[in-house]
Amino acid sequence: MTGLFVILAIVLVVLYFNDAWRSLERVRNVARGVCTRAGVQFLDSSVIQTGIRVERGGSAGLVLVRTYRFEFATDGQSRHVGEITLRGRKVRVVSMDLPEGGRVLDSTASAQDSGESVR
């Protein structure tokens, strides 16, 4: 019986890390696209997860909400911070701290497949 619990625990850990890896790749693609649209340089290796929590997902039950931070450069030297929040696999909020006064980019239902849209 304990062998079954060990196998189940291993499967759950593998599924979690697989989902985390896919979410990270999704965030990299979204951040790259948002930076391209904003006309800034995305710093590819700067994406890190800063938070994770569980929320009720309506009919989906419980959903993981992950928050990631990324960095971008406007002139090649100064670094600025952006943040992306995923709710499950869907982009919930994208925000960027631009030097000329911050701008919030928000995902809409029609742009969730492409990753982002400017509001």
PAGU-296994 format. One record per residue: residue number from 1; y, x, z of N, C-alpha, C in turn. Coordinates in steps of 0.2 Angstrom, whole numbers, padded with zeros to 4 digits. Example, Ala and Ser with C-alpha at 12.3 -4.5 7.8 and 13.67 -1.06 7.14 Angstrom:
// PAGU-296994
> 1;-0028;0066;0039;-0022;0062;0039;-0016;0066;0039
> 2;-0011;0064;0035;-0005;0068;0036;0000;0064;0039
This chain:
// PAGU-296994
> 1;-0006;0004;0000;0000;0000;0000;0006;0004;0000
> 2;0006;0010;0004;0012;0014;0004;0013;0018;-0003
> 3;0008;0019;-0006;0008;0022;-0013;0012;0017;-0018
> 4;0011;0011;-0017;0015;0006;-0021;0022;0006;-0020
> 5;0024;0007;-0013;0031;0007;-0011;0034;0014;-0014
> 6;0031;0019;-0014;0033;0025;-0016;0034;0025;-0024
> 7;0030;0022;-0028;0031;0021;-0035;0036;0017;-0036
> 8;0037;0011;-0033;0043;0007;-0033;0049;0010;-0032
> 9;0050;0014;-0027;0056;0018;-0025;0057;0023;-0030
> 10;0053;0026;-0033;0054;0031;-0039;0056;0028;-0045
> 11;0054;0022;-0046;0056;0018;-0052;0063;0016;-0051
> 12;0065;0013;-0045;0071;0011;-0044;0076;0017;-0044
> 13;0075;0022;-0042;0079;0028;-0042;0080;0030;-0050
> 14;0075;0030;-0053;0076;0032;-0061;0080;0027;-0064
> 15;0079;0021;-0063;0083;0016;-0066;0090;0016;-0064
> 16;0092;0018;-0058;0099;0019;-0056;0102;0024;-0059
> 17;0098;0030;-0059;0101;0036;-0063;0102;0035;-0070
> 18;0098;0031;-0073;0098;0030;-0080;0104;0025;-0082
> 19;0105;0020;-0077;0111;0016;-0078;0118;0020;-0077
> 20;0118;0024;-0072;0124;0028;-0070;0125;0033;-0076
> 21;0120;0036;-0079;0122;0040;-0085;0124;0036;-0091
> 22;0122;0030;-0092;0124;0026;-0098;0131;0024;-0096
> 23;0133;0022;-0090;0140;0020;-0088;0145;0026;-0089
> 24;0143;0032;-0087;0147;0038;-0088;0148;0039;-0096
> 25;0143;0038;-0100;0144;0039;-0107;0149;0034;-0110
> 26;0148;0028;-0107;0152;0022;-0109;0160;0023;-0107
> 27;0161;0026;-0101;0167;0028;-0099;0170;0033;-0103
> 28;0167;0038;-0105;0169;0044;-0109;0171;0041;-0116
> 29;0168;0037;-0119;0169;0034;-0125;0176;0030;-0125
> 30;0176;0025;-0120;0182;0021;-0119;0188;0026;-0117
> 31;0188;0031;-0113;0193;0035;-0112;0196;0039;-0118
> 32;0191;0041;-0122;0193;0045;-0128;0196;0040;-0133
> 33;0194;0034;-0133;0198;0029;-0138;0204;0027;-0135
> 34;0205;0026;-0129;0212;0024;-0126;0217;0030;-0127
> 35;0214;0036;-0125;0219;0042;-0126;0221;0043;-0133
> 36;0216;0042;-0138;0218;0042;-0145;0223;0037;-0147
> 37;0223;0031;-0144;0227;0025;-0146;0234;0027;-0142
> 38;0234;0030;-0137;0240;0032;-0133;0244;0038;-0136
> 39;0240;0042;-0140;0243;0048;-0143;0243;0054;-0138
> 40;0238;0054;-0134;0237;0060;-0129;0231;0063;-0130
> 41;0230;0069;-0127;0224;0073;-0128;0219;0071;-0122
> 42;0213;0069;-0123;0208;0067;-0118;0205;0074;-0116
> 43;0204;0075;-0110;0201;0081;-0107;0194;0079;-0106
> 44;0189;0080;-0110;0182;0077;-0110;0178;0079;-0104
> 45;0179;0084;-0101;0175;0086;-0095;0178;0084;-0088
> 46;0183;0080;-0089;0186;0078;-0083;0184;0071;-0080
> 47;0179;0067;-0083;0177;0061;-0081;0173;0061;-0074
> 48;0175;0058;-0069;0171;0058;-0063;0171;0051;-0060
> 49;0165;0050;-0057;0165;0043;-0053;0168;0044;-0046
> 50;0173;0039;-0045;0176;0040;-0038;0174;0034;-0034
> 51;0171;0029;-0036;0169;0024;-0032;0163;0019;-0035
> 52;0160;0016;-0030;0155;0011;-0032;0154;0006;-0027
> 53;0153;0000;-0029;0152;-0006;-0024;0149;-0011;-0028
> 54;0146;-0016;-0024;0143;-0022;-0026;0147;-0028;-0026
> 55;0147;-0032;-0031;0151;-0038;-0031;0146;-0044;-0033
> 56;0148;-0050;-0032;0144;-0056;-0034;0146;-0056;-0042
> 57;0141;-0058;-0046;0142;-0058;-0053;0141;-0065;-0056
> 58;0142;-0070;-0052;0141;-0077;-0054;0134;-0078;-0056
> 59;0132;-0080;-0062;0125;-0082;-0064;0121;-0075;-0064
> 60;0124;-0069;-0064;0121;-0063;-0065;0118;-0060;-0058
> 61;0120;-0064;-0053;0118;-0061;-0046;0123;-0056;-0044
> 62;0120;-0050;-0042;0125;-0045;-0039;0126;-0040;-0045
> 63;0132;-0037;-0045;0134;-0033;-0051;0137;-0026;-0048
> 64;0135;-0021;-0050;0138;-0014;-0048;0145;-0014;-0051
> 65;0150;-0012;-0047;0157;-0011;-0050;0158;-0003;-0049
> 66;0159;0000;-0054;0160;0008;-0054;0167;0009;-0056
> 67;0170;0014;-0052;0177;0016;-0054;0177;0024;-0056
> 68;0180;0026;-0061;0180;0032;-0064;0187;0035;-0065
> 69;0188;0041;-0064;0194;0044;-0065;0193;0049;-0071
> 70;0198;0050;-0075;0198;0055;-0080;0205;0058;-0081
> 71;0206;0063;-0084;0212;0067;-0085;0214;0067;-0093
> 72;0220;0067;-0094;0222;0068;-0101;0229;0072;-0101
> 73;0231;0075;-0106;0236;0079;-0107;0241;0077;-0112
> 74;0247;0077;-0111;0252;0074;-0116;0255;0080;-0120
> 75;0255;0086;-0117;0258;0092;-0121;0254;0098;-0121
> 76;0248;0097;-0119;0243;0103;-0118;0243;0107;-0112
> 77;0248;0106;-0108;0249;0109;-0102;0248;0105;-0095
> 78;0252;0100;-0095;0252;0095;-0089;0247;0090;-0090
> 79;0243;0089;-0084;0238;0085;-0083;0240;0078;-0080
> 80;0237;0073;-0083;0239;0066;-0080;0232;0063;-0079
> 81;0233;0058;-0074;0227;0054;-0072;0226;0047;-0075
> 82;0220;0045;-0077;0219;0038;-0079;0213;0036;-0075
> 83;0212;0029;-0075;0206;0026;-0071;0203;0021;-0075
> 84;0197;0020;-0075;0193;0015;-0078;0188;0012;-0073
> 85;0188;0005;-0073;0184;0002;-0069;0179;-0002;-0073
> 86;0172;-0001;-0072;0167;-0005;-0075;0164;-0010;-0071
> 87;0163;-0016;-0073;0159;-0021;-0069;0153;-0023;-0073
> 88;0148;-0020;-0071;0141;-0020;-0074;0142;-0015;-0080
> 89;0142;-0017;-0086;0143;-0013;-0092;0150;-0014;-0095
> 90;0153;-0019;-0093;0160;-0021;-0096;0166;-0018;-0093
> 91;0170;-0016;-0097;0176;-0013;-0095;0181;-0018;-0092
> 92;0183;-0017;-0086;0187;-0022;-0082;0194;-0020;-0083
> 93;0196;-0014;-0081;0203;-0011;-0081;0203;-0004;-0083
> 94;0208;-0003;-0087;0209;0004;-0089;0217;0005;-0087
> 95;0218;0011;-0083;0225;0012;-0082;0226;0020;-0083
> 96;0232;0021;-0085;0234;0028;-0087;0241;0029;-0083
> 97;0242;0035;-0080;0248;0037;-0077;0252;0041;-0082
> 98;0256;0038;-0087;0259;0042;-0092;0266;0044;-0089
> 99;0268;0050;-0091;0274;0053;-0088;0281;0049;-0089
> 100;0281;0045;-0095;0287;0041;-0096;0286;0034;-0092
> 101;0282;0034;-0087;0282;0028;-0083;0276;0024;-0083
> 102;0270;0026;-0083;0264;0022;-0082;0263;0016;-0087
> 103;0257;0015;-0088;0256;0010;-0093;0249;0007;-0091
> 104;0248;0001;-0091;0241;-0002;-0089;0238;-0005;-0096
> 105;0232;-0002;-0097;0228;-0005;-0103;0223;-0009;-0100
> 106;0221;-0015;-0103;0217;-0020;-0100;0212;-0022;-0105
> 107;0205;-0022;-0104;0200;-0025;-0108;0201;-0032;-0109
> 108;0200;-0035;-0115;0199;-0042;-0116;0192;-0043;-0119
> 109;0191;-0050;-0119;0184;-0052;-0121;0183;-0050;-0128
> 110;0188;-0050;-0133;0186;-0048;-0140;0186;-0041;-0141
> 111;0188;-0037;-0136;0188;-0029;-0137;0182;-0026;-0133
> 112;0178;-0030;-0129;0173;-0026;-0125;0168;-0022;-0129
> 113;0166;-0024;-0135;0162;-0020;-0138;0165;-0014;-0141
> 114;0171;-0014;-0143;0175;-0008;-0145;0177;-0004;-0139
> 115;0177;-0007;-0133;0179;-0002;-0127;0186;-0004;-0124
> 116;0191;-0005;-0128;0197;-0006;-0125;0202;-0010;-0130
> 117;0207;-0012;-0127;0213;-0015;-0131;0219;-0014;-0126
> 118;0225;-0014;-0130;0231;-0013;-0126;0234;-0020;-0125
> 119;0236;-0020;-0119;0239;-0027;-0117;0247;-0026;-0117
